[in-house]
Amino acid sequence: MNIIINSVKFKADEKLERFVNEKVAKLDRMADNIVRCEVTLKVDKPETDNNKIAEMQLFLPGQTLFNSKQADTFEQAVADCVDAMKNQVERYKNGK
């Protein structure tokens, strides 16, 4: 699976990119036909709490799955996205 990380208006550090890659790679074990995953990281109103947003698009043959999560840290937002995406992949595999 090809993993693409886009950070909007900031440069994601190596540690964050490595974290995203490790988390997203777990989805590859659930379905062997995942083409690519695009993760977009952005900050919503920097002066507030719970302002880190992770959006994830998972491209499968004939289907694109999407979800977005917001949290205090990018790591938590990405982890929440991956958890939600696991449920979507399960539904995709079961034909629902």
C-alpha positions in Angstrom: 0.0 0.0 0.0 1.2 3.5 -0.9 0.9 5.9 2.0 0.8 9.7 1.3 1.0 12.2 4.1 -0.1 15.8 3.5 0.4 18.4 6.2 -1.4 21.6 5.6 0.5 24.9 6.4 3.2 23.1 8.5 5.9 20.6 8.0 5.3 17.2 9.7 8.4 16.0 11.5 9.9 12.6 11.0 8.6 11.2 14.2 5.0 12.1 13.3 5.4 10.7 9.7 6.8 7.5 11.1 3.9 7.2 13.6 1.3 7.8 10.8 3.0 5.1 8.6 3.1 2.6 11.4 -0.6 3.1 12.3 -1.8 3.1 8.7 0.2 0.0 7.8 -2.0 -2.0 10.2 -4.9 -1.5 7.8 -2.9 -3.3 5.1 -3.2 -6.5 7.1 -7.0 -6.3 7.0 -7.4 -6.1 3.3 -4.7 -7.1 0.7 -6.2 -5.0 -2.1 -5.7 -1.5 -0.6 -4.3 0.7 -3.4 -3.2 3.7 -1.3 -4.0 5.8 1.7 -3.9 9.6 1.8 -3.6 11.2 5.3 -4.1 14.9 5.6 -3.0 16.6 8.8 -4.1 20.2 9.6 -4.6 22.5 12.5 -8.0 24.1 13.2 -7.8 27.4 15.1 -4.3 27.1 16.7 -5.3 29.0 19.8 -7.9 26.4 20.9 -7.8 22.9 22.5 -8.8 19.8 20.5 -7.6 21.5 17.3 -5.6 18.8 15.4 -7.5 17.2 12.5 -6.6 14.0 10.7 -8.4 13.1 7.5 -7.9 9.7 5.9 -8.9 8.5 2.5 -8.4 4.8 1.7 -8.6 3.7 -1.9 -9.8 0.2 -2.6 -10.9 -1.2 -6.0 -14.2 0.4 -6.8 -14.5 2.1 -3.4 -13.0 5.1 -1.5 -13.4 5.1 2.2 -13.1 8.4 4.2 -13.1 9.6 7.7 -12.0 12.6 9.7 -11.2 12.9 13.4 -10.3 15.8 15.6 -8.2 15.6 18.9 -5.7 17.4 21.1 -2.7 15.7 19.2 -2.1 14.5 15.7 -1.2 11.1 17.1 -4.6 10.7 18.8 -6.5 12.0 15.8 -4.6 9.5 13.5 -5.2 6.6 15.9 -8.9 7.5 16.1 -9.0 7.6 12.2 -7.4 4.2 11.9 -9.8 2.7 14.4 -12.8 4.1 12.5 -11.2 3.0 9.2 -10.9 -0.6 10.5 -14.7 -0.7 11.0 -15.2 0.7 7.4 -12.8 -1.9 5.9 -14.7 -4.7 7.7 -18.0 -3.5 6.3 -16.3 -3.2 2.8 -15.0 -6.8 3.1 -18.4 -8.0 4.2 -20.1 -6.3 1.3 -22.2 -3.8 3.3 
